[in-house]
Amino acid sequence: MAPTLTLIANFVIALILHELGHLVAARICRVPVTAVGLGWGPALLRVRLINTDCQLGILPIGAYVRMEMDVFRRRSVNQQLLVLTAGVGVNLLLAILTWGSMFSILNLGLAIGNSLPLYQQDGWKSCIVLCRRVLGRTSPVAEWTITLTGGLVALAVIVRAVLVIAKG
């Protein structure tokens, strides 16, 4: 298989296993999953399996597990964090088990990227859950602070990387 196709196939497999981690954790915590998807853009395929809508999008650059959020929010903070961090845990385990391979690097990258407090990543969602727990309520000011801080840190890292690369 061509190196580019191998890279894409490994990335897709890592994404699927990451989302499978969320799915299994949600089922263990009895949080209904309404939809799962691989890829973005127009749907190539849609099926319904085990009371869950499954979709394959045209661009294999992302994946998701959609849960019933009212049920999710009623679960304990520990259960919410388990569901949110299960994908990262799967990626870390796969990175360790396949150490030294391209698949390991992809999984490690997915684990690190999803752990950061960047908007809609698992790390950001976990920060929001913890913020709500600490404050005992939602707080738009605190949640926007988390969101903007994560974005600013990411921007600083990108600028630093560009400067290092530019220096040669």
C-alpha positions as a Markdown table, in Angstrom:
| # | Residue | x | y | z |
|---|---|---|---|---|
| 1 | Met | 0.0 | 0.0 | 0.0 |
| 2 | Ala | 1.3 | 3.5 | -0.8 |
| 3 | Pro | 2.7 | 5.4 | 2.2 |
| 4 | Thr | -0.1 | 8.1 | 1.9 |
| 5 | Leu | -2.8 | 5.5 | 1.9 |
| 6 | Thr | -1.2 | 3.7 | 4.8 |
| 7 | Leu | -1.1 | 6.9 | 6.8 |
| 8 | Ile | -4.8 | 7.6 | 6.0 |
| 9 | Ala | -5.8 | 4.1 | 6.9 |
| 10 | Asn | -3.9 | 4.2 | 10.2 |
| 11 | Phe | -5.4 | 7.6 | 11.0 |
| 12 | Val | -8.9 | 6.3 | 10.3 |
| 13 | Ile | -8.4 | 3.2 | 12.4 |
| 14 | Ala | -7.0 | 5.3 | 15.3 |
| 15 | Leu | -10.1 | 7.7 | 15.0 |
| 16 | Ile | -12.5 | 4.7 | 15.0 |
| 17 | Leu | -10.8 | 3.2 | 18.1 |
| 18 | His | -10.8 | 6.5 | 19.9 |
| 19 | Glu | -14.5 | 7.0 | 19.3 |
| 20 | Leu | -15.1 | 3.3 | 20.3 |
| 21 | Gly | -13.6 | 4.2 | 23.6 |
| 22 | His | -16.1 | 6.9 | 24.2 |
| 23 | Leu | -18.9 | 4.6 | 23.0 |
| 24 | Val | -18.0 | 1.7 | 25.3 |
| 25 | Ala | -17.6 | 4.1 | 28.3 |
| 26 | Ala | -21.0 | 5.7 | 27.5 |
| 27 | Arg | -22.7 | 2.3 | 27.4 |
| 28 | Ile | -21.0 | 1.3 | 30.7 |
| 29 | Cys | -22.2 | 4.5 | 32.3 |
| 30 | Arg | -25.7 | 4.0 | 30.8 |
| 31 | Val | -25.6 | 7.1 | 28.7 |
| 32 | Pro | -27.6 | 6.5 | 25.5 |
| 33 | Val | -25.7 | 7.1 | 22.3 |
| 34 | Thr | -27.9 | 8.5 | 19.6 |
| 35 | Ala | -25.4 | 8.7 | 16.7 |
| 36 | Val | -21.8 | 7.8 | 15.7 |
| 37 | Gly | -20.0 | 9.0 | 12.7 |
| 38 | Leu | -16.7 | 8.8 | 10.9 |
| 39 | Gly | -15.8 | 11.7 | 8.6 |
| 40 | Trp | -17.4 | 15.0 | 7.8 |
| 41 | Gly | -19.3 | 16.4 | 4.9 |
| 42 | Pro | -22.0 | 14.7 | 2.9 |
| 43 | Ala | -22.9 | 11.2 | 4.0 |
| 44 | Leu | -21.7 | 8.3 | 1.9 |
| 45 | Leu | -23.6 | 5.8 | 4.0 |
| 46 | Arg | -26.2 | 6.0 | 6.8 |
| 47 | Val | -27.5 | 3.0 | 8.7 |
| 48 | Arg | -29.2 | 2.4 | 12.1 |
| 49 | Leu | -27.6 | -0.2 | 14.4 |
| 50 | Ile | -28.6 | -1.0 | 18.0 |
| 51 | Asn | -30.8 | 2.2 | 18.3 |
| 52 | Thr | -27.9 | 4.3 | 17.0 |
| 53 | Asp | -27.6 | 6.3 | 13.8 |
| 54 | Cys | -24.3 | 5.5 | 12.1 |
| 55 | Gln | -22.9 | 7.7 | 9.3 |
| 56 | Leu | -19.9 | 7.6 | 7.1 |
| 57 | Gly | -18.9 | 11.1 | 5.8 |
| 58 | Ile | -17.0 | 11.8 | 2.6 |
| 59 | Leu | -13.9 | 13.3 | 4.4 |
| 60 | Pro | -12.2 | 10.9 | 6.9 |
| 61 | Ile | -10.8 | 13.8 | 9.0 |
| 62 | Gly | -12.9 | 13.4 | 12.2 |
| 63 | Ala | -15.3 | 11.3 | 14.1 |
| 64 | Tyr | -17.9 | 11.7 | 16.8 |
| 65 | Val | -20.1 | 9.9 | 19.3 |
| 66 | Arg | -23.3 | 11.9 | 20.0 |
| 67 | Met | -24.9 | 11.1 | 23.4 |
| 68 | Glu | -28.2 | 12.2 | 25.1 |
| 69 | Met | -26.7 | 15.1 | 26.9 |
| 70 | Asp | -29.5 | 15.4 | 29.5 |
| 71 | Val | -28.7 | 11.9 | 30.7 |
| 72 | Phe | -24.9 | 12.5 | 30.4 |
| 73 | Arg | -25.2 | 15.6 | 32.7 |
| 74 | Arg | -27.1 | 13.6 | 35.3 |
| 75 | Arg | -24.2 | 11.1 | 35.7 |
| 76 | Ser | -21.6 | 11.6 | 38.4 |
| 77 | Val | -18.6 | 13.8 | 37.5 |
| 78 | Asn | -16.4 | 10.6 | 37.6 |
| 79 | Gln | -18.7 | 8.9 | 35.1 |
| 80 | Gln | -18.7 | 12.1 | 32.8 |
| 81 | Leu | -14.9 | 12.2 | 33.0 |
| 82 | Leu | -14.7 | 8.5 | 32.2 |
| 83 | Val | -16.8 | 8.9 | 29.1 |
| 84 | Leu | -14.9 | 12.0 | 28.0 |
| 85 | Thr | -11.4 | 10.6 | 28.6 |
| 86 | Ala | -12.0 | 7.1 | 27.3 |
| 87 | Gly | -11.0 | 8.0 | 23.8 |
| 88 | Val | -7.7 | 9.5 | 24.9 |
| 89 | Gly | -7.1 | 6.4 | 27.1 |
| 90 | Val | -7.6 | 4.1 | 24.2 |
| 91 | Asn | -5.2 | 6.2 | 22.1 |
| 92 | Leu | -2.5 | 6.1 | 24.8 |
| 93 | Leu | -2.9 | 2.4 | 25.3 |
| 94 | Leu | -2.6 | 1.8 | 21.5 |
| 95 | Ala | 0.5 | 4.2 | 21.4 |
| 96 | Ile | 2.2 | 2.1 | 24.1 |
| 97 | Leu | 1.2 | -1.3 | 22.6 |
| 98 | Thr | 2.5 | -0.3 | 19.1 |
| 99 | Trp | 5.5 | 1.8 | 20.3 |
| 100 | Gly | 8.0 | 2.7 | 17.5 |
| 101 | Ser | 5.4 | 2.5 | 14.7 |
| 102 | Met | 3.6 | 5.1 | 12.6 |
| 103 | Phe | 0.4 | 3.9 | 14.3 |
| 104 | Ser | 1.9 | 4.7 | 17.7 |
| 105 | Ile | 2.8 | 8.2 | 16.6 |
| 106 | Leu | -0.7 | 8.8 | 15.3 |
| 107 | Asn | -2.3 | 7.6 | 18.5 |
| 108 | Leu | 0.0 | 9.6 | 20.6 |
| 109 | Gly | -0.8 | 12.7 | 18.5 |
| 110 | Leu | -4.5 | 12.1 | 18.9 |
| 111 | Ala | -4.2 | 11.5 | 22.6 |
| 112 | Ile | -2.2 | 14.7 | 23.1 |
| 113 | Gly | -4.4 | 16.8 | 20.8 |
| 114 | Asn | -7.6 | 15.6 | 22.4 |
| 115 | Ser | -6.2 | 16.3 | 25.9 |
| 116 | Leu | -5.7 | 19.9 | 25.3 |
| 117 | Pro | -8.3 | 22.4 | 26.4 |
| 118 | Leu | -9.1 | 23.4 | 22.9 |
| 119 | Tyr | -12.8 | 24.1 | 22.0 |
| 120 | Gln | -14.8 | 20.8 | 21.5 |
| 121 | Gln | -11.8 | 18.6 | 22.2 |
| 122 | Asp | -12.0 | 16.0 | 25.1 |
| 123 | Gly | -9.7 | 18.1 | 27.3 |
| 124 | Trp | -11.9 | 21.2 | 26.8 |
| 125 | Lys | -15.1 | 19.2 | 27.6 |
| 126 | Ser | -13.5 | 17.8 | 30.7 |
| 127 | Cys | -12.4 | 21.3 | 31.9 |
| 128 | Ile | -16.0 | 22.4 | 31.4 |
| 129 | Val | -17.4 | 19.5 | 33.5 |
| 130 | Leu | -14.9 | 20.2 | 36.3 |
| 131 | Cys | -15.6 | 23.9 | 36.2 |
| 132 | Arg | -19.3 | 23.3 | 36.6 |
| 133 | Arg | -18.6 | 20.9 | 39.4 |
| 134 | Val | -16.4 | 23.3 | 41.3 |
| 135 | Leu | -18.8 | 26.2 | 40.8 |
| 136 | Gly | -21.9 | 24.1 | 41.3 |
| 137 | Arg | -23.5 | 25.7 | 38.2 |
| 138 | Thr | -22.8 | 26.8 | 34.7 |
| 139 | Ser | -20.8 | 30.0 | 34.3 |
| 140 | Pro | -20.5 | 31.6 | 30.9 |
| 141 | Val | -17.6 | 33.8 | 32.1 |
| 142 | Ala | -15.6 | 30.9 | 33.5 |
| 143 | Glu | -16.4 | 28.7 | 30.4 |
| 144 | Trp | -15.4 | 31.4 | 28.0 |
| 145 | Thr | -12.2 | 32.0 | 30.0 |
| 146 | Ile | -11.4 | 28.3 | 29.6 |
| 147 | Thr | -12.2 | 28.4 | 25.9 |
| 148 | Leu | -10.2 | 31.6 | 25.1 |
| 149 | Thr | -7.2 | 30.5 | 27.3 |
| 150 | Gly | -7.0 | 27.2 | 25.5 |
| 151 | Gly | -7.1 | 29.0 | 22.1 |
| 152 | Leu | -4.5 | 31.5 | 23.2 |
| 153 | Val | -2.2 | 28.7 | 24.4 |
| 154 | Ala | -2.6 | 26.9 | 21.1 |
| 155 | Leu | -1.9 | 30.1 | 19.2 |
| 156 | Ala | 1.2 | 30.7 | 21.2 |
| 157 | Val | 2.5 | 27.2 | 20.5 |
| 158 | Ile | 1.8 | 27.5 | 16.8 |
| 159 | Val | 3.6 | 30.9 | 16.6 |
| 160 | Arg | 6.6 | 29.5 | 18.5 |
| 161 | Ala | 6.7 | 26.5 | 16.2 |
| 162 | Val | 6.6 | 28.7 | 13.1 |
| 163 | Leu | 9.4 | 30.9 | 14.5 |
| 164 | Val | 11.6 | 27.8 | 15.3 |
| 165 | Ile | 11.0 | 26.5 | 11.8 |
| 166 | Ala | 11.7 | 29.9 | 10.2 |
| 167 | Lys | 15.1 | 30.1 | 12.0 |
| 168 | Gly | 15.9 | 26.8 | 10.3 |
